[in-house]
Amino acid sequence: MKSLITVLCIAFSMQYSFAQDVKTPPVEKKYSETEQQIITLSKNKWQWMADKDVEKLTPLFDDKSVFVHMGGSWGKKQELDIIKSGGIHYKKADIHEVSVNIIGNTAILLNKITLLAVVGGNEVTNPFIVTEVYVIENGAWKLGSLSFTKLLTPEH
């Protein structure tokens, strides 16, 4: 009887240890239609910035929008001028994580990204958390604020 209990304990512990090796995939968050719309708009914005497509960015950026970068902050006109001239060329934003929260007529989106950019003629890669604030006006989402917070480590 004692050896049967020992065998059962060993079998159970082996089964338990094998079960611990099995990794379950992360649960993907289900976004509402509005949240998904904001996520898609943000992804499009990154592409338009990479393409220097100020014609598509102009109606997206609210006239009172603000942009906070590592080197300063400014408004819509200066951001569009910088993008158009290539003062900052947002070549590629690799998005690692995204979250969005809707509060009334405001959407706050957080992107954890690695940004490949050309700044002042130098190609640089930086890990950021980017905060994007959108406000809906007359049925259209407008970007009110875009802020870059540099991460100390490039974890993703």
Secondary structure, DSSP 8 states (H G I E B T S, - for coil): -HHHHHHHHHHHHHHHHHHHH-----------HHHHHHHHHHHHHHHHHHTT-HHHHHHHEEEEEEEEETTEEEEHHHHHHHHHHTSEEEEEEEEEEEEEEEETTEEEEEEEEEEEEEETTEEEEEEEEEEEEEEEETTEEEEEEEEEEE-SS---
